[in-house]
Amino acid sequence: MSAKQSGIRLAKRLDEVGFSDIVQIRNKVMGLRAEGLHVHALHGGEPFFETPADIKYAAIQALVENETHYAPSSGVLPLRKALVEKLAAKNGIHISADEVIATVGGSQGLYGAFQSVLDPGDDALVFSPYWTPIADLITGAQARPLLVPSSMARRIGIRNALEQFATPQTRAIYFNTPQNPSGLVFTRAEAEEVAAFAIERDLIVIADEAYEDLVYDGEHVSIASLPGMAERTITCFTFSKTYAMTGWRAGYAVAQEPFMTALRKIVLYSTNGIATPVQYAMIHALKTPESKIAAIREEYRKRRDLLVAGLNEVGLECASPAGAFYAFPNVEKIHKNSRTAAQILLEKAHIATIPGSVFGAQGEGHLRFGYAITIKEIEDCVDALHKFFA
């Protein structure tokens, strides 16, 4: 008897949920390297530096002191108190320790947010191009992502664009700033437009602030800090980018009730919290001086300027991204289809990038180049581009 005949099947809600194209590209790069080829790796999203030693030692100390037992699934109280202080000082979000929860990276926070607020048949507005897993996270909640072109929204006005794409079934807005993949940073005025629209339509905002510390031009505005928004916003943060803690899976989410109860349930019944020693490393990471974070940001700025200049020199038109650590040039000079363009660059110049189309239809004709790598690696990539176009 076949699996189909026996009734063995996956849950239907997973039918439209795919795997990340980025992971598939990463695997292709690993395969080329295994063959002995040198690949210019600009496809990733890992910080250029290692987790600082003092953060590592904080985790080691926690292990030595036997902080290895079950912790409250929402996070140990010292961590939540430290996050309360950080959010007030840095984000203008004033909460209690009961309104923040530790999550397994920013991803679990986003997963929990969408699962908490979306019902089957609901719609969620998403500025596009967008981080690839977002559409699948929404689809996995049996809802529908409605893609709002970011460039059009800036041209005709954020509110006008949201009104144009919203439906009676719209329940939420995904608001990511700085944006992955484009590096766009929404201004305070633009955030206020989103907030006004959300309040008027009684919508929930799911804010993704993974790159909050990597803003080169303008300011980072947490939308939950705006009047009337704390009660209708779930904000997701991660330690991955600021502190180079991608593999630690350290994040947190901020929300008022009834959303926090939902988030607690999702964390409890999926992972029962995050690793206890990791939480003590997070506490220590929060003590990092702002001057050190600013110095790291300047290192990214150098990399951004070097890569963007190189891309424009060879005719790949690229605006300077205001935040995050990605450049998103137009590559129609190579090929109009971004997947084909990425394949050509990988095969002919051994430069690994991400096709813009995986970030939504609005990303077509572009490639994402990650500049969270060493200066030398960027210089080598620019040299390879010059040779490719020679």
C-alpha positions in Angstrom: 0.0 0.0 0.0 1.4 3.4 -1.0 1.7 6.3 1.5 -1.0 8.1 -0.4 -3.4 5.1 -0.2 -2.7 4.6 3.5 -3.5 8.3 4.3 0.0 9.1 5.3 0.6 12.7 4.3 1.9 16.1 5.5 -0.3 18.7 7.0 -1.8 20.7 4.1 -0.7 24.0 5.6 2.9 23.1 4.6 2.0 22.5 0.9 2.9 26.1 -0.1 5.9 26.5 2.3 9.2 26.1 0.6 12.9 25.9 1.5 15.1 29.0 1.5 16.9 29.6 -1.9 19.7 31.2 0.1 20.4 27.8 1.8 20.5 26.1 -1.6 23.0 28.7 -2.9 25.1 28.3 0.2 25.2 24.5 -0.5 26.3 25.2 -4.1 29.1 27.4 -2.9 30.3 24.7 -0.5 30.3 22.2 -3.3 32.4 24.4 -5.5 34.9 25.0 -2.7 35.0 21.2 -2.1 36.2 21.0 -5.7 39.1 23.3 -4.9 37.7 26.5 -6.5 38.1 29.8 -4.8 34.7 31.5 -4.5 34.1 35.2 -3.6 31.4 34.7 -1.0 29.1 37.7 -1.1 26.0 35.6 -0.7 25.9 35.4 3.1 24.6 37.3 6.0 27.2 36.6 8.7 29.0 39.5 10.4 32.7 39.9 9.3 34.0 39.5 12.9 33.8 36.7 15.4 31.7 36.8 18.6 33.7 39.0 21.0 35.8 37.0 23.5 34.2 38.5 26.6 30.8 37.3 25.4 32.1 33.8 24.9 33.7 33.8 28.4 30.4 34.9 29.9 28.8 31.7 28.5 31.8 29.6 29.8 31.4 31.2 33.2 27.7 30.3 33.2 28.6 26.7 32.4 31.2 26.6 35.2 28.7 28.0 37.6 26.2 25.3 36.6 23.7 27.6 34.9 22.8 24.5 32.9 19.4 23.7 34.2 15.9 24.5 33.0 15.3 28.3 32.9 11.9 30.0 32.7 10.7 29.5 29.1 10.3 33.2 28.7 13.9 33.9 29.8 15.8 34.4 33.0 14.7 37.5 34.9 18.2 39.2 34.8 18.1 39.0 31.0 14.6 40.3 30.8 15.4 43.2 33.1 18.5 44.0 31.1 16.4 44.0 27.9 13.9 46.4 29.5 16.7 48.8 30.2 18.1 48.5 26.7 14.7 49.0 25.0 14.0 52.1 27.0 17.4 53.7 26.4 18.0 52.7 22.8 14.6 52.1 21.2 12.2 54.4 23.2 10.1 51.4 24.0 9.0 51.4 27.7 7.9 48.0 28.9 7.9 45.7 32.0 9.9 42.5 32.3 6.7 40.6 31.6 6.4 42.2 28.1 9.7 40.8 26.7 10.5 37.2 25.9 13.7 35.5 24.9 13.5 33.6 21.6 15.7 31.2 19.6 17.0 33.9 17.4 14.9 36.6 15.7 13.4 33.9 13.5 11.5 32.3 16.3 10.1 35.7 17.3 8.9 36.3 13.8 7.4 32.8 13.6 5.6 33.3 16.9 4.4 36.7 15.8 2.8 35.6 12.6 1.3 32.5 14.3 -0.1 34.6 17.1 -2.0 37.1 14.9 -2.9 35.5 11.6 -5.8 33.2 10.9 -6.4 31.1 7.8 -7.6 33.5 5.1 -6.0 36.6 6.6 -3.8 38.9 4.6 -0.5 40.6 5.7 1.0 43.6 4.0 4.8 43.2 3.3 7.1 45.8 1.9 9.0 44.2 -1.0 11.7 43.2 -1.7 11.6 41.4 1.6 13.7 38.8 3.5 12.9 35.5 1.9 11.4 33.5 4.8 8.7 36.1 5.5 6.4 35.0 2.7 6.7 31.3 3.9 6.1 32.3 7.5 2.9 34.0 6.5 1.9 31.2 4.2 2.6 28.7 7.0 0.0 30.5 9.1 -2.4 29.8 6.1 -2.5 33.5 5.4 -1.5 35.5 2.3 1.4 38.0 1.9 0.4 41.1 0.0 3.6 42.6 -1.5 3.8 46.4 -1.4 6.7 47.6 -3.6 9.0 49.7 -1.4 10.1 51.9 -4.3 6.6 52.7 -5.3 5.6 53.4 -1.7 8.3 56.0 -1.4 7.3 57.5 -4.8 3.6 57.8 -4.2 3.6 57.9 -0.4 3.6 55.1 2.2 0.0 55.6 3.1 -1.2 55.7 -0.5 0.6 52.5 -1.3 -0.8 50.6 1.8 -4.3 51.8 0.9 -3.8 50.5 -2.7 -2.8 47.0 -1.6 -4.8 46.5 1.6 -7.9 44.2 1.5 -10.8 43.7 3.9 -9.0 40.6 5.1 -5.8 42.5 6.0 -4.8 41.8 9.5 -1.1 42.8 9.8 1.8 44.8 8.4 5.3 43.4 8.3 7.6 46.4 8.9 11.4 45.7 8.5 13.9 48.5 8.9 16.7 48.5 7.9 15.6 46.2 5.2 17.1 43.0 4.0 18.0 42.9 1.0 18.0 46.5 -0.1 19.4 48.3 2.9 16.5 50.7 2.8 15.9 52.6 6.1 12.4 53.9 6.7 12.4 57.5 8.0 10.6 58.6 11.1 7.9 60.3 8.9 7.5 57.1 6.9 7.2 55.0 10.1 4.5 57.5 11.3 2.6 57.0 8.1 2.6 53.2 8.7 1.6 53.7 12.3 -1.3 56.0 11.3 -2.5 53.5 8.7 -2.3 50.6 11.3 -4.3 52.6 13.9 -6.9 53.7 11.4 -7.5 50.1 10.0 -7.0 48.5 13.5 -4.0 46.4 12.2 -1.2 44.7 14.0 2.4 45.6 13.1 5.1 42.9 13.2 8.4 44.9 13.4 11.7 43.2 12.4 14.6 45.2 13.7 17.5 42.7 13.2 19.8 45.4 11.8 18.9 48.2 14.3 22.5 49.0 15.0 23.6 49.2 11.3 22.2 52.5 10.1 24.7 54.7 8.2 22.4 57.4 6.9 19.4 58.7 8.9 18.2 57.2 12.2 16.7 53.9 13.4 13.1 54.4 14.5 11.3 51.6 16.5 7.7 51.8 15.4 6.5 50.6 18.7 7.8 53.8 20.3 5.4 55.9 18.3 2.1 57.1 20.0 -0.6 54.4 20.0 1.7 51.7 18.6 3.0 49.8 21.7 -0.3 48.0 22.1 -0.6 46.9 18.5 3.1 46.0 17.7 5.1 42.9 18.1 8.8 43.8 17.7 11.4 41.1 17.0 15.1 41.6 17.7 18.2 39.4 17.4 21.8 39.4 18.8 23.1 37.9 15.6 24.1 41.0 13.6 25.2 43.5 16.3 27.3 41.0 18.3 28.2 38.4 15.7 26.1 35.7 17.5 24.4 34.1 14.5 25.1 30.5 15.7 24.1 31.2 19.3 20.4 31.6 18.3 19.8 34.5 20.6 16.9 36.8 20.1 13.9 38.4 21.8 10.4 39.7 21.1 8.5 42.6 22.7 4.7 42.8 23.0 1.8 43.7 25.2 -1.1 41.4 25.9 -2.8 39.5 24.4 0.2 38.9 22.1 2.7 38.1 24.9 0.6 35.2 26.2 0.5 33.8 22.6 4.2 34.2 22.2 4.8 32.4 25.5 2.7 29.5 24.4 4.6 29.2 21.1 8.0 29.3 22.7 7.0 26.9 25.5 5.6 24.3 23.2 8.3 24.5 20.5 11.6 24.9 22.3 10.7 25.6 26.0 13.0 28.6 25.8 16.6 29.1 24.7 19.8 27.5 26.1 20.4 28.8 29.7 24.2 29.6 29.2 23.3 31.5 26.0 21.1 33.8 28.1 24.0 34.8 30.3 26.1 35.5 27.3 23.2 37.8 26.1 23.3 39.7 29.4 27.0 40.3 29.0 26.5 41.3 25.3 24.1 44.0 26.4 26.9 45.6 28.4 28.9 46.3 25.2 29.7 50.1 25.0 27.9 52.0 22.3 31.3 53.3 21.2 32.3 49.8 20.3 29.1 49.2 18.3 29.7 52.5 16.6 33.2 51.4 15.7 31.9 48.2 14.1 29.3 50.2 12.2 32.1 52.4 10.7 33.9 49.2 9.6 30.7 48.2 7.8 30.5 51.7 6.3 34.0 51.3 4.8 33.0 48.0 3.3 29.7 49.4 1.9 31.5 52.3 0.2 34.2 50.1 -1.3 31.7 47.6 -2.7 29.2 50.1 -4.0 31.9 52.1 -5.7 33.2 48.9 -7.4 29.7 47.9 -8.6 29.1 51.3 -10.1 32.5 51.4 -11.7 31.6 48.3 -13.8 28.2 49.6 -14.7 26.1 47.7 -12.1 24.0 50.7 -11.0 23.8 50.6 -7.2 22.4 53.2 -4.8 24.3 53.4 -1.5 22.3 51.4 1.1 21.3 53.4 4.2 21.5 50.4 6.5 22.1 46.6 7.0 25.1 45.1 5.2 23.8 44.3 1.7 24.1 46.1 -1.7 21.3 45.5 -4.2 22.5 46.6 -7.6 20.6 46.4 -10.9 22.3 43.6 -12.9 20.3 43.5 -16.1 23.6 44.4 -17.8 24.5 40.7 -17.1 21.1 39.2 -17.7 17.5 40.4 -17.1 16.7 37.3 -15.2 18.4 37.5 -11.7 18.7 33.8 -11.3 20.6 33.5 -14.6 22.7 36.6 -13.7 23.7 35.0 -10.4 24.5 31.7 -12.1 26.7 33.5 -14.7 28.6 35.4 -12.1 29.2 32.3 -10.0 30.3 30.2 -13.0 32.4 32.8 -14.9 33.7 35.0 -12.1 33.3 32.7 -9.1 31.3 35.5 -7.3 28.5 34.1 -5.1 25.4 36.3 -4.8 21.7 35.9 -4.2 19.2 36.4 -7.0 16.9 39.4 -6.4 13.8 37.4 -7.4 14.0 35.3 -4.2 13.1 38.4 -2.3 9.9 38.9 -4.2 9.0 40.0 -7.8 10.2 43.5 -6.9 13.7 42.2 -6.6 13.9 40.9 -10.1 16.8 42.3 -12.1 18.9 42.7 -9.0 21.4 40.7 -7.1 22.1 40.9 -3.3 25.8 41.3 -2.5 26.6 40.9 1.2 29.5 43.1 2.4 29.8 41.6 5.9 33.2 40.2 4.9 36.8 41.4 5.1 38.1 44.4 3.2 40.5 42.1 1.3 37.6 39.9 0.2 35.7 42.9 -1.1 38.8 44.1 -3.0 39.2 40.7 -4.6 35.5 40.7 -5.6 35.8 44.1 -7.2 38.9 42.9 -9.1 37.0 39.9 -10.3 34.2 42.1 -11.5 36.6 44.3 -13.4 38.1 41.2 -15.1 34.6 39.8 -15.8 33.5 43.0 -17.6 36.9 43.6 -19.3 
